[in-house]
Amino acid sequence: MRRTPRTAVASSCRLLASLALLASGAASASTTPEVVDARAGWRHEFSPAWEMDTFWSKEGSHFTFQSITLGYLGSVGATGPFIHLSWVIPLQARQDGTVKAVSSVYQNSGGIDLLLGWQWRTTLSETLEVESGPGFHMDLINLGGKPGLTNFNALQIGAGGMGILRWRPGWKPGNVGWTLGAVGAVALDFADPLRSNDLRIGVVVRLGAVMGVDLP
């Protein structure tokens, strides 16, 4: 059967339309933005907190220190490493039921609390995120006694875990986000090389606020 000019024109139009649809589909596929995991990236945060360090010695004594801490909290990735590093400022000391203000007994005092481990992040909504994970724990306390009084030093080592609840608004000026939230951490310590391993068990609890930035 001979193809009429009208039939040839219609076939050509259909072919051109098909080619145009294919081209537009390929173009839209190539320009589709890459989906970014909201849990990814770095979190850098400042954290003021309250900390309680209570421990029992093998000799039967019980010590408790109430402190405030100023810490840096950092982590990376939807799952990845984290670090909590805090400067500890002891305010109250208790030994076997006797309570003293640290400033009344010690002329200088301070410490370092470190929790280093592996975290996982979970999104609860577009703006809420939970981060948690276990890690290695170290707590150093250095108290210099006033004239005539003895010094107190301890280096407790063990394991712990932490959890952070973050609020991450979508507003990101310069592709830098910001965060507000709360943090909690608990650790169990089983060794103290500074006190001849006289530590029977120690418990450290830290509760505080977090504020900082998140980066890609």
PyMOL commands that place a pseudoatom at each C-alpha (Angstrom):
pseudoatom trace, name=CA, resn=MET, resi=1, chain=A, elem=C, hetatm=0, pos=[0.000, 0.000, 0.000]
pseudoatom trace, name=CA, resn=ARG, resi=2, chain=A, elem=C, hetatm=0, pos=[1.381, 3.401, -0.924]
pseudoatom trace, name=CA, resn=ARG, resi=3, chain=A, elem=C, hetatm=0, pos=[1.864, 5.871, 1.959]
pseudoatom trace, name=CA, resn=THR, resi=4, chain=A, elem=C, hetatm=0, pos=[0.098, 9.164, 1.298]
pseudoatom trace, name=CA, resn=PRO, resi=5, chain=A, elem=C, hetatm=0, pos=[1.841, 12.444, 2.132]
pseudoatom trace, name=CA, resn=ARG, resi=6, chain=A, elem=C, hetatm=0, pos=[-0.686, 13.030, 4.940]
pseudoatom trace, name=CA, resn=THR, resi=7, chain=A, elem=C, hetatm=0, pos=[0.160, 9.647, 6.499]
pseudoatom trace, name=CA, resn=ALA, resi=8, chain=A, elem=C, hetatm=0, pos=[3.887, 10.335, 6.264]
pseudoatom trace, name=CA, resn=VAL, resi=9, chain=A, elem=C, hetatm=0, pos=[3.487, 13.725, 7.945]
pseudoatom trace, name=CA, resn=ALA, resi=10, chain=A, elem=C, hetatm=0, pos=[1.443, 12.188, 10.789]
pseudoatom trace, name=CA, resn=SER, resi=11, chain=A, elem=C, hetatm=0, pos=[4.038, 9.463, 11.335]
pseudoatom trace, name=CA, resn=SER, resi=12, chain=A, elem=C, hetatm=0, pos=[6.828, 12.043, 11.410]
pseudoatom trace, name=CA, resn=CYS, resi=13, chain=A, elem=C, hetatm=0, pos=[4.939, 14.140, 13.952]
pseudoatom trace, name=CA, resn=ARG, resi=14, chain=A, elem=C, hetatm=0, pos=[4.391, 11.141, 16.193]
pseudoatom trace, name=CA, resn=LEU, resi=15, chain=A, elem=C, hetatm=0, pos=[8.101, 10.264, 15.989]
pseudoatom trace, name=CA, resn=LEU, resi=16, chain=A, elem=C, hetatm=0, pos=[9.157, 13.809, 16.852]
pseudoatom trace, name=CA, resn=ALA, resi=17, chain=A, elem=C, hetatm=0, pos=[6.728, 13.890, 19.779]
pseudoatom trace, name=CA, resn=SER, resi=18, chain=A, elem=C, hetatm=0, pos=[8.143, 10.625, 21.153]
pseudoatom trace, name=CA, resn=LEU, resi=19, chain=A, elem=C, hetatm=0, pos=[11.703, 11.913, 20.848]
pseudoatom trace, name=CA, resn=ALA, resi=20, chain=A, elem=C, hetatm=0, pos=[10.711, 15.139, 22.628]
pseudoatom trace, name=CA, resn=LEU, resi=21, chain=A, elem=C, hetatm=0, pos=[9.136, 13.210, 25.517]
pseudoatom trace, name=CA, resn=LEU, resi=22, chain=A, elem=C, hetatm=0, pos=[12.234, 11.057, 25.881]
pseudoatom trace, name=CA, resn=ALA, resi=23, chain=A, elem=C, hetatm=0, pos=[14.498, 14.110, 25.852]
pseudoatom trace, name=CA, resn=SER, resi=24, chain=A, elem=C, hetatm=0, pos=[12.400, 15.951, 28.448]
pseudoatom trace, name=CA, resn=GLY, resi=25, chain=A, elem=C, hetatm=0, pos=[12.382, 12.868, 30.707]
pseudoatom trace, name=CA, resn=ALA, resi=26, chain=A, elem=C, hetatm=0, pos=[16.138, 12.529, 30.507]
pseudoatom trace, name=CA, resn=ALA, resi=27, chain=A, elem=C, hetatm=0, pos=[16.588, 16.241, 31.256]
pseudoatom trace, name=CA, resn=SER, resi=28, chain=A, elem=C, hetatm=0, pos=[14.294, 16.121, 34.288]
pseudoatom trace, name=CA, resn=ALA, resi=29, chain=A, elem=C, hetatm=0, pos=[16.071, 13.023, 35.601]
pseudoatom trace, name=CA, resn=SER, resi=30, chain=A, elem=C, hetatm=0, pos=[19.457, 14.717, 35.265]
pseudoatom trace, name=CA, resn=THR, resi=31, chain=A, elem=C, hetatm=0, pos=[18.255, 17.831, 37.109]
pseudoatom trace, name=CA, resn=THR, resi=32, chain=A, elem=C, hetatm=0, pos=[16.556, 15.972, 39.995]
pseudoatom trace, name=CA, resn=PRO, resi=33, chain=A, elem=C, hetatm=0, pos=[18.237, 17.207, 43.192]
pseudoatom trace, name=CA, resn=GLU, resi=34, chain=A, elem=C, hetatm=0, pos=[20.138, 14.635, 45.222]
pseudoatom trace, name=CA, resn=VAL, resi=35, chain=A, elem=C, hetatm=0, pos=[18.330, 13.603, 48.395]
pseudoatom trace, name=CA, resn=VAL, resi=36, chain=A, elem=C, hetatm=0, pos=[20.404, 14.603, 51.457]
pseudoatom trace, name=CA, resn=ASP, resi=37, chain=A, elem=C, hetatm=0, pos=[20.130, 12.559, 54.637]
pseudoatom trace, name=CA, resn=ALA, resi=38, chain=A, elem=C, hetatm=0, pos=[19.004, 14.967, 57.385]
pseudoatom trace, name=CA, resn=ARG, resi=39, chain=A, elem=C, hetatm=0, pos=[21.031, 12.939, 59.896]
pseudoatom trace, name=CA, resn=ALA, resi=40, chain=A, elem=C, hetatm=0, pos=[24.314, 13.452, 58.046]
pseudoatom trace, name=CA, resn=GLY, resi=41, chain=A, elem=C, hetatm=0, pos=[26.983, 16.047, 58.755]
pseudoatom trace, name=CA, resn=TRP, resi=42, chain=A, elem=C, hetatm=0, pos=[28.840, 17.425, 61.747]
pseudoatom trace, name=CA, resn=ARG, resi=43, chain=A, elem=C, hetatm=0, pos=[27.385, 18.592, 65.067]
pseudoatom trace, name=CA, resn=HIS, resi=44, chain=A, elem=C, hetatm=0, pos=[29.483, 20.984, 67.175]
pseudoatom trace, name=CA, resn=GLU, resi=45, chain=A, elem=C, hetatm=0, pos=[27.889, 22.023, 70.453]
pseudoatom trace, name=CA, resn=PHE, resi=46, chain=A, elem=C, hetatm=0, pos=[28.574, 23.830, 73.728]
pseudoatom trace, name=CA, resn=SER, resi=47, chain=A, elem=C, hetatm=0, pos=[27.030, 22.236, 76.811]
pseudoatom trace, name=CA, resn=PRO, resi=48, chain=A, elem=C, hetatm=0, pos=[26.683, 23.677, 80.337]
pseudoatom trace, name=CA, resn=ALA, resi=49, chain=A, elem=C, hetatm=0, pos=[25.603, 20.881, 82.671]
pseudoatom trace, name=CA, resn=TRP, resi=50, chain=A, elem=C, hetatm=0, pos=[25.281, 19.537, 86.210]
pseudoatom trace, name=CA, resn=GLU, resi=51, chain=A, elem=C, hetatm=0, pos=[27.331, 16.474, 87.105]
pseudoatom trace, name=CA, resn=MET, resi=52, chain=A, elem=C, hetatm=0, pos=[27.296, 14.104, 90.066]
pseudoatom trace, name=CA, resn=ASP, resi=53, chain=A, elem=C, hetatm=0, pos=[30.256, 11.828, 90.662]
pseudoatom trace, name=CA, resn=THR, resi=54, chain=A, elem=C, hetatm=0, pos=[29.695, 9.278, 93.440]
pseudoatom trace, name=CA, resn=PHE, resi=55, chain=A, elem=C, hetatm=0, pos=[31.938, 6.315, 94.180]
pseudoatom trace, name=CA, resn=TRP, resi=56, chain=A, elem=C, hetatm=0, pos=[32.760, 3.702, 96.795]
pseudoatom trace, name=CA, resn=SER, resi=57, chain=A, elem=C, hetatm=0, pos=[36.261, 2.603, 97.728]
pseudoatom trace, name=CA, resn=LYS, resi=58, chain=A, elem=C, hetatm=0, pos=[37.304, -0.936, 98.540]
pseudoatom trace, name=CA, resn=GLU, resi=59, chain=A, elem=C, hetatm=0, pos=[38.039, 0.315, 102.073]
pseudoatom trace, name=CA, resn=GLY, resi=60, chain=A, elem=C, hetatm=0, pos=[34.350, 1.141, 102.527]
pseudoatom trace, name=CA, resn=SER, resi=61, chain=A, elem=C, hetatm=0, pos=[34.351, 4.929, 102.127]
pseudoatom trace, name=CA, resn=HIS, resi=62, chain=A, elem=C, hetatm=0, pos=[31.717, 6.729, 100.056]
pseudoatom trace, name=CA, resn=PHE, resi=63, chain=A, elem=C, hetatm=0, pos=[32.515, 9.971, 98.183]
pseudoatom trace, name=CA, resn=THR, resi=64, chain=A, elem=C, hetatm=0, pos=[30.161, 12.243, 96.238]
pseudoatom trace, name=CA, resn=PHE, resi=65, chain=A, elem=C, hetatm=0, pos=[31.005, 15.417, 94.302]
pseudoatom trace, name=CA, resn=GLN, resi=66, chain=A, elem=C, hetatm=0, pos=[28.415, 17.817, 92.920]
pseudoatom trace, name=CA, resn=SER, resi=67, chain=A, elem=C, hetatm=0, pos=[29.799, 19.908, 90.057]
pseudoatom trace, name=CA, resn=ILE, resi=68, chain=A, elem=C, hetatm=0, pos=[28.960, 22.118, 87.141]
pseudoatom trace, name=CA, resn=THR, resi=69, chain=A, elem=C, hetatm=0, pos=[30.604, 21.395, 83.803]
pseudoatom trace, name=CA, resn=LEU, resi=70, chain=A, elem=C, hetatm=0, pos=[31.337, 23.322, 80.633]
pseudoatom trace, name=CA, resn=GLY, resi=71, chain=A, elem=C, hetatm=0, pos=[31.704, 20.956, 77.720]
pseudoatom trace, name=CA, resn=TYR, resi=72, chain=A, elem=C, hetatm=0, pos=[32.259, 20.508, 74.016]
pseudoatom trace, name=CA, resn=LEU, resi=73, chain=A, elem=C, hetatm=0, pos=[30.100, 17.896, 72.260]
pseudoatom trace, name=CA, resn=GLY, resi=74, chain=A, elem=C, hetatm=0, pos=[31.052, 16.774, 68.754]
pseudoatom trace, name=CA, resn=SER, resi=75, chain=A, elem=C, hetatm=0, pos=[29.859, 14.036, 66.408]
pseudoatom trace, name=CA, resn=VAL, resi=76, chain=A, elem=C, hetatm=0, pos=[29.697, 13.231, 62.694]
pseudoatom trace, name=CA, resn=GLY, resi=77, chain=A, elem=C, hetatm=0, pos=[27.473, 11.160, 60.418]
pseudoatom trace, name=CA, resn=ALA, resi=78, chain=A, elem=C, hetatm=0, pos=[24.138, 9.406, 60.680]
pseudoatom trace, name=CA, resn=THR, resi=79, chain=A, elem=C, hetatm=0, pos=[26.242, 6.836, 62.505]
pseudoatom trace, name=CA, resn=GLY, resi=80, chain=A, elem=C, hetatm=0, pos=[29.794, 7.633, 63.517]
pseudoatom trace, name=CA, resn=PRO, resi=81, chain=A, elem=C, hetatm=0, pos=[32.148, 8.698, 66.324]
pseudoatom trace, name=CA, resn=PHE, resi=82, chain=A, elem=C, hetatm=0, pos=[31.318, 11.188, 69.056]
pseudoatom trace, name=CA, resn=ILE, resi=83, chain=A, elem=C, hetatm=0, pos=[33.202, 12.984, 71.832]
pseudoatom trace, name=CA, resn=HIS, resi=84, chain=A, elem=C, hetatm=0, pos=[31.993, 14.688, 75.009]
pseudoatom trace, name=CA, resn=LEU, resi=85, chain=A, elem=C, hetatm=0, pos=[34.829, 16.631, 76.677]
pseudoatom trace, name=CA, resn=SER, resi=86, chain=A, elem=C, hetatm=0, pos=[33.963, 18.693, 79.767]
pseudoatom trace, name=CA, resn=TRP, resi=87, chain=A, elem=C, hetatm=0, pos=[35.790, 20.895, 82.244]
pseudoatom trace, name=CA, resn=VAL, resi=88, chain=A, elem=C, hetatm=0, pos=[34.485, 19.984, 85.704]
pseudoatom trace, name=CA, resn=ILE, resi=89, chain=A, elem=C, hetatm=0, pos=[34.117, 22.584, 88.476]
pseudoatom trace, name=CA, resn=PRO, resi=90, chain=A, elem=C, hetatm=0, pos=[33.383, 20.816, 91.811]
pseudoatom trace, name=CA, resn=LEU, resi=91, chain=A, elem=C, hetatm=0, pos=[31.145, 22.797, 94.175]
pseudoatom trace, name=CA, resn=GLN, resi=92, chain=A, elem=C, hetatm=0, pos=[30.254, 20.348, 96.962]
pseudoatom trace, name=CA, resn=ALA, resi=93, chain=A, elem=C, hetatm=0, pos=[32.059, 17.339, 98.413]
pseudoatom trace, name=CA, resn=ARG, resi=94, chain=A, elem=C, hetatm=0, pos=[30.591, 14.606, 100.622]
pseudoatom trace, name=CA, resn=GLN, resi=95, chain=A, elem=C, hetatm=0, pos=[32.592, 11.897, 102.389]
pseudoatom trace, name=CA, resn=ASP, resi=96, chain=A, elem=C, hetatm=0, pos=[30.854, 9.292, 104.521]
pseudoatom trace, name=CA, resn=GLY, resi=97, chain=A, elem=C, hetatm=0, pos=[27.957, 11.624, 105.328]
pseudoatom trace, name=CA, resn=THR, resi=98, chain=A, elem=C, hetatm=0, pos=[30.036, 14.770, 105.946]
pseudoatom trace, name=CA, resn=VAL, resi=99, chain=A, elem=C, hetatm=0, pos=[29.213, 17.553, 103.477]
pseudoatom trace, name=CA, resn=LYS, resi=100, chain=A, elem=C, hetatm=0, pos=[31.610, 20.427, 102.737]
pseudoatom trace, name=CA, resn=ALA, resi=101, chain=A, elem=C, hetatm=0, pos=[31.697, 23.251, 100.236]
pseudoatom trace, name=CA, resn=VAL, resi=102, chain=A, elem=C, hetatm=0, pos=[34.729, 22.561, 98.053]
pseudoatom trace, name=CA, resn=SER, resi=103, chain=A, elem=C, hetatm=0, pos=[35.962, 26.160, 98.420]
pseudoatom trace, name=CA, resn=SER, resi=104, chain=A, elem=C, hetatm=0, pos=[36.082, 25.777, 102.219]
pseudoatom trace, name=CA, resn=VAL, resi=105, chain=A, elem=C, hetatm=0, pos=[38.476, 22.814, 102.110]
pseudoatom trace, name=CA, resn=TYR, resi=106, chain=A, elem=C, hetatm=0, pos=[40.389, 23.092, 98.828]
pseudoatom trace, name=CA, resn=GLN, resi=107, chain=A, elem=C, hetatm=0, pos=[42.202, 26.147, 97.471]
pseudoatom trace, name=CA, resn=ASN, resi=108, chain=A, elem=C, hetatm=0, pos=[42.088, 24.982, 93.850]
pseudoatom trace, name=CA, resn=SER, resi=109, chain=A, elem=C, hetatm=0, pos=[39.918, 22.382, 92.236]
pseudoatom trace, name=CA, resn=GLY, resi=110, chain=A, elem=C, hetatm=0, pos=[38.974, 21.103, 88.813]
pseudoatom trace, name=CA, resn=GLY, resi=111, chain=A, elem=C, hetatm=0, pos=[38.668, 18.085, 86.627]
pseudoatom trace, name=CA, resn=ILE, resi=112, chain=A, elem=C, hetatm=0, pos=[38.122, 16.657, 83.159]
pseudoatom trace, name=CA, resn=ASP, resi=113, chain=A, elem=C, hetatm=0, pos=[35.336, 14.331, 82.093]
pseudoatom trace, name=CA, resn=LEU, resi=114, chain=A, elem=C, hetatm=0, pos=[35.682, 12.451, 78.793]
pseudoatom trace, name=CA, resn=LEU, resi=115, chain=A, elem=C, hetatm=0, pos=[33.164, 10.214, 77.025]
pseudoatom trace, name=CA, resn=LEU, resi=116, chain=A, elem=C, hetatm=0, pos=[34.357, 8.915, 73.662]
pseudoatom trace, name=CA, resn=GLY, resi=117, chain=A, elem=C, hetatm=0, pos=[32.417, 6.423, 71.569]
pseudoatom trace, name=CA, resn=TRP, resi=118, chain=A, elem=C, hetatm=0, pos=[30.072, 5.608, 68.666]
pseudoatom trace, name=CA, resn=GLN, resi=119, chain=A, elem=C, hetatm=0, pos=[26.652, 7.170, 68.057]
pseudoatom trace, name=CA, resn=TRP, resi=120, chain=A, elem=C, hetatm=0, pos=[23.485, 6.641, 66.026]
pseudoatom trace, name=CA, resn=ARG, resi=121, chain=A, elem=C, hetatm=0, pos=[21.070, 9.401, 64.994]
pseudoatom trace, name=CA, resn=THR, resi=122, chain=A, elem=C, hetatm=0, pos=[17.301, 9.102, 64.513]
pseudoatom trace, name=CA, resn=THR, resi=123, chain=A, elem=C, hetatm=0, pos=[14.919, 11.775, 63.217]
pseudoatom trace, name=CA, resn=LEU, resi=124, chain=A, elem=C, hetatm=0, pos=[11.625, 12.149, 65.081]
pseudoatom trace, name=CA, resn=SER, resi=125, chain=A, elem=C, hetatm=0, pos=[10.349, 14.899, 62.773]
pseudoatom trace, name=CA, resn=GLU, resi=126, chain=A, elem=C, hetatm=0, pos=[11.706, 17.473, 60.335]
pseudoatom trace, name=CA, resn=THR, resi=127, chain=A, elem=C, hetatm=0, pos=[13.199, 19.475, 63.214]
pseudoatom trace, name=CA, resn=LEU, resi=128, chain=A, elem=C, hetatm=0, pos=[13.723, 16.920, 66.036]
pseudoatom trace, name=CA, resn=GLU, resi=129, chain=A, elem=C, hetatm=0, pos=[16.659, 14.520, 66.193]
pseudoatom trace, name=CA, resn=VAL, resi=130, chain=A, elem=C, hetatm=0, pos=[17.859, 11.978, 68.754]
pseudoatom trace, name=CA, resn=GLU, resi=131, chain=A, elem=C, hetatm=0, pos=[21.507, 10.925, 69.047]
pseudoatom trace, name=CA, resn=SER, resi=132, chain=A, elem=C, hetatm=0, pos=[22.700, 8.169, 71.376]
pseudoatom trace, name=CA, resn=GLY, resi=133, chain=A, elem=C, hetatm=0, pos=[25.496, 5.680, 71.823]
pseudoatom trace, name=CA, resn=PRO, resi=134, chain=A, elem=C, hetatm=0, pos=[27.958, 3.964, 74.182]
pseudoatom trace, name=CA, resn=GLY, resi=135, chain=A, elem=C, hetatm=0, pos=[31.577, 4.836, 74.813]
pseudoatom trace, name=CA, resn=PHE, resi=136, chain=A, elem=C, hetatm=0, pos=[34.746, 4.792, 76.890]
pseudoatom trace, name=CA, resn=HIS, resi=137, chain=A, elem=C, hetatm=0, pos=[34.633, 7.015, 79.992]
pseudoatom trace, name=CA, resn=MET, resi=138, chain=A, elem=C, hetatm=0, pos=[37.342, 8.775, 81.996]
pseudoatom trace, name=CA, resn=ASP, resi=139, chain=A, elem=C, hetatm=0, pos=[36.861, 11.173, 84.913]
pseudoatom trace, name=CA, resn=LEU, resi=140, chain=A, elem=C, hetatm=0, pos=[39.816, 13.066, 86.423]
pseudoatom trace, name=CA, resn=ILE, resi=141, chain=A, elem=C, hetatm=0, pos=[39.400, 15.009, 89.688]
pseudoatom trace, name=CA, resn=ASN, resi=142, chain=A, elem=C, hetatm=0, pos=[42.155, 17.204, 91.125]
pseudoatom trace, name=CA, resn=LEU, resi=143, chain=A, elem=C, hetatm=0, pos=[41.547, 18.990, 94.452]
pseudoatom trace, name=CA, resn=GLY, resi=144, chain=A, elem=C, hetatm=0, pos=[44.398, 20.876, 96.107]
pseudoatom trace, name=CA, resn=GLY, resi=145, chain=A, elem=C, hetatm=0, pos=[43.951, 21.085, 99.864]
pseudoatom trace, name=CA, resn=LYS, resi=146, chain=A, elem=C, hetatm=0, pos=[44.364, 24.306, 101.791]
pseudoatom trace, name=CA, resn=PRO, resi=147, chain=A, elem=C, hetatm=0, pos=[47.454, 24.616, 104.052]
pseudoatom trace, name=CA, resn=GLY, resi=148, chain=A, elem=C, hetatm=0, pos=[47.400, 21.801, 106.578]
pseudoatom trace, name=CA, resn=LEU, resi=149, chain=A, elem=C, hetatm=0, pos=[44.860, 19.756, 104.598]
pseudoatom trace, name=CA, resn=THR, resi=150, chain=A, elem=C, hetatm=0, pos=[45.533, 16.876, 102.217]
pseudoatom trace, name=CA, resn=ASN, resi=151, chain=A, elem=C, hetatm=0, pos=[45.014, 16.888, 98.465]
pseudoatom trace, name=CA, resn=PHE, resi=152, chain=A, elem=C, hetatm=0, pos=[42.457, 14.656, 96.798]
pseudoatom trace, name=CA, resn=ASN, resi=153, chain=A, elem=C, hetatm=0, pos=[43.075, 13.172, 93.354]
pseudoatom trace, name=CA, resn=ALA, resi=154, chain=A, elem=C, hetatm=0, pos=[41.214, 10.497, 91.413]
pseudoatom trace, name=CA, resn=LEU, resi=155, chain=A, elem=C, hetatm=0, pos=[41.278, 9.104, 87.875]
pseudoatom trace, name=CA, resn=GLN, resi=156, chain=A, elem=C, hetatm=0, pos=[38.264, 6.892, 87.292]
pseudoatom trace, name=CA, resn=ILE, resi=157, chain=A, elem=C, hetatm=0, pos=[38.024, 4.761, 84.153]
pseudoatom trace, name=CA, resn=GLY, resi=158, chain=A, elem=C, hetatm=0, pos=[35.071, 2.777, 82.836]
pseudoatom trace, name=CA, resn=ALA, resi=159, chain=A, elem=C, hetatm=0, pos=[32.273, 2.804, 80.247]
pseudoatom trace, name=CA, resn=GLY, resi=160, chain=A, elem=C, hetatm=0, pos=[29.123, 4.838, 79.718]
pseudoatom trace, name=CA, resn=GLY, resi=161, chain=A, elem=C, hetatm=0, pos=[26.466, 6.029, 77.333]
pseudoatom trace, name=CA, resn=MET, resi=162, chain=A, elem=C, hetatm=0, pos=[24.819, 9.269, 76.286]
pseudoatom trace, name=CA, resn=GLY, resi=163, chain=A, elem=C, hetatm=0, pos=[21.685, 10.600, 74.644]
pseudoatom trace, name=CA, resn=ILE, resi=164, chain=A, elem=C, hetatm=0, pos=[20.938, 13.977, 73.030]
pseudoatom trace, name=CA, resn=LEU, resi=165, chain=A, elem=C, hetatm=0, pos=[17.601, 15.424, 71.975]
pseudoatom trace, name=CA, resn=ARG, resi=166, chain=A, elem=C, hetatm=0, pos=[18.121, 18.179, 69.382]
pseudoatom trace, name=CA, resn=TRP, resi=167, chain=A, elem=C, hetatm=0, pos=[15.862, 20.793, 67.861]
pseudoatom trace, name=CA, resn=ARG, resi=168, chain=A, elem=C, hetatm=0, pos=[17.195, 21.677, 64.387]
pseudoatom trace, name=CA, resn=PRO, resi=169, chain=A, elem=C, hetatm=0, pos=[15.209, 24.470, 62.685]
pseudoatom trace, name=CA, resn=GLY, resi=170, chain=A, elem=C, hetatm=0, pos=[15.289, 24.444, 58.890]
pseudoatom trace, name=CA, resn=TRP, resi=171, chain=A, elem=C, hetatm=0, pos=[16.713, 27.974, 58.674]
pseudoatom trace, name=CA, resn=LYS, resi=172, chain=A, elem=C, hetatm=0, pos=[20.365, 27.616, 57.528]
pseudoatom trace, name=CA, resn=PRO, resi=173, chain=A, elem=C, hetatm=0, pos=[22.101, 30.916, 56.731]
pseudoatom trace, name=CA, resn=GLY, resi=174, chain=A, elem=C, hetatm=0, pos=[25.218, 30.202, 54.696]
pseudoatom trace, name=CA, resn=ASN, resi=175, chain=A, elem=C, hetatm=0, pos=[24.391, 26.468, 54.761]
pseudoatom trace, name=CA, resn=VAL, resi=176, chain=A, elem=C, hetatm=0, pos=[25.165, 26.427, 58.495]
pseudoatom trace, name=CA, resn=GLY, resi=177, chain=A, elem=C, hetatm=0, pos=[22.388, 25.175, 60.760]
pseudoatom trace, name=CA, resn=TRP, resi=178, chain=A, elem=C, hetatm=0, pos=[21.998, 25.626, 64.491]
pseudoatom trace, name=CA, resn=THR, resi=179, chain=A, elem=C, hetatm=0, pos=[20.790, 23.379, 67.283]
pseudoatom trace, name=CA, resn=LEU, resi=180, chain=A, elem=C, hetatm=0, pos=[19.259, 23.590, 70.744]
pseudoatom trace, name=CA, resn=GLY, resi=181, chain=A, elem=C, hetatm=0, pos=[18.487, 20.689, 73.035]
pseudoatom trace, name=CA, resn=ALA, resi=182, chain=A, elem=C, hetatm=0, pos=[19.308, 18.607, 76.093]
pseudoatom trace, name=CA, resn=VAL, resi=183, chain=A, elem=C, hetatm=0, pos=[21.904, 15.950, 76.902]
pseudoatom trace, name=CA, resn=GLY, resi=184, chain=A, elem=C, hetatm=0, pos=[22.113, 13.162, 79.453]
pseudoatom trace, name=CA, resn=ALA, resi=185, chain=A, elem=C, hetatm=0, pos=[24.987, 10.771, 80.148]
pseudoatom trace, name=CA, resn=VAL, resi=186, chain=A, elem=C, hetatm=0, pos=[25.657, 7.963, 82.627]
pseudoatom trace, name=CA, resn=ALA, resi=187, chain=A, elem=C, hetatm=0, pos=[28.901, 6.091, 83.266]
pseudoatom trace, name=CA, resn=LEU, resi=188, chain=A, elem=C, hetatm=0, pos=[30.101, 3.235, 85.463]
pseudoatom trace, name=CA, resn=ASP, resi=189, chain=A, elem=C, hetatm=0, pos=[33.774, 3.265, 86.484]
pseudoatom trace, name=CA, resn=PHE, resi=190, chain=A, elem=C, hetatm=0, pos=[35.725, 0.280, 87.773]
pseudoatom trace, name=CA, resn=ALA, resi=191, chain=A, elem=C, hetatm=0, pos=[39.390, 1.370, 87.970]
pseudoatom trace, name=CA, resn=ASP, resi=192, chain=A, elem=C, hetatm=0, pos=[41.335, 4.254, 89.552]
pseudoatom trace, name=CA, resn=PRO, resi=193, chain=A, elem=C, hetatm=0, pos=[45.105, 4.063, 88.943]
pseudoatom trace, name=CA, resn=LEU, resi=194, chain=A, elem=C, hetatm=0, pos=[45.735, 7.288, 90.924]
pseudoatom trace, name=CA, resn=ARG, resi=195, chain=A, elem=C, hetatm=0, pos=[44.311, 5.724, 94.099]
pseudoatom trace, name=CA, resn=SER, resi=196, chain=A, elem=C, hetatm=0, pos=[46.058, 2.341, 93.728]
pseudoatom trace, name=CA, resn=ASN, resi=197, chain=A, elem=C, hetatm=0, pos=[42.885, 0.897, 92.180]
pseudoatom trace, name=CA, resn=ASP, resi=198, chain=A, elem=C, hetatm=0, pos=[41.066, 1.327, 95.483]
pseudoatom trace, name=CA, resn=LEU, resi=199, chain=A, elem=C, hetatm=0, pos=[37.866, 2.052, 93.530]
pseudoatom trace, name=CA, resn=ARG, resi=200, chain=A, elem=C, hetatm=0, pos=[35.110, -0.523, 94.007]
pseudoatom trace, name=CA, resn=ILE, resi=201, chain=A, elem=C, hetatm=0, pos=[32.583, 1.174, 91.734]
pseudoatom trace, name=CA, resn=GLY, resi=202, chain=A, elem=C, hetatm=0, pos=[31.833, 4.704, 90.604]
pseudoatom trace, name=CA, resn=VAL, resi=203, chain=A, elem=C, hetatm=0, pos=[28.772, 6.284, 89.025]
pseudoatom trace, name=CA, resn=VAL, resi=204, chain=A, elem=C, hetatm=0, pos=[28.783, 9.535, 87.051]
pseudoatom trace, name=CA, resn=VAL, resi=205, chain=A, elem=C, hetatm=0, pos=[25.579, 11.274, 85.934]
pseudoatom trace, name=CA, resn=ARG, resi=206, chain=A, elem=C, hetatm=0, pos=[25.547, 14.389, 83.743]
pseudoatom trace, name=CA, resn=LEU, resi=207, chain=A, elem=C, hetatm=0, pos=[22.469, 16.397, 82.679]
pseudoatom trace, name=CA, resn=GLY, resi=208, chain=A, elem=C, hetatm=0, pos=[22.612, 19.626, 80.721]
pseudoatom trace, name=CA, resn=ALA, resi=209, chain=A, elem=C, hetatm=0, pos=[21.682, 21.809, 77.785]
pseudoatom trace, name=CA, resn=VAL, resi=210, chain=A, elem=C, hetatm=0, pos=[23.240, 21.894, 74.320]
pseudoatom trace, name=CA, resn=MET, resi=211, chain=A, elem=C, hetatm=0, pos=[23.542, 24.719, 71.812]
pseudoatom trace, name=CA, resn=GLY, resi=212, chain=A, elem=C, hetatm=0, pos=[25.640, 24.802, 68.692]
pseudoatom trace, name=CA, resn=VAL, resi=213, chain=A, elem=C, hetatm=0, pos=[25.867, 24.471, 64.934]
pseudoatom trace, name=CA, resn=ASP, resi=214, chain=A, elem=C, hetatm=0, pos=[25.572, 21.687, 62.372]
pseudoatom trace, name=CA, resn=LEU, resi=215, chain=A, elem=C, hetatm=0, pos=[27.659, 21.554, 59.222]
pseudoatom trace, name=CA, resn=PRO, resi=216, chain=A, elem=C, hetatm=0, pos=[27.385, 19.472, 56.025]
for i in range(1, 216): cmd.bond("trace and resi %d" % i, "trace and resi %d" % (i + 1))
show_as sticks, trace
zoom trace
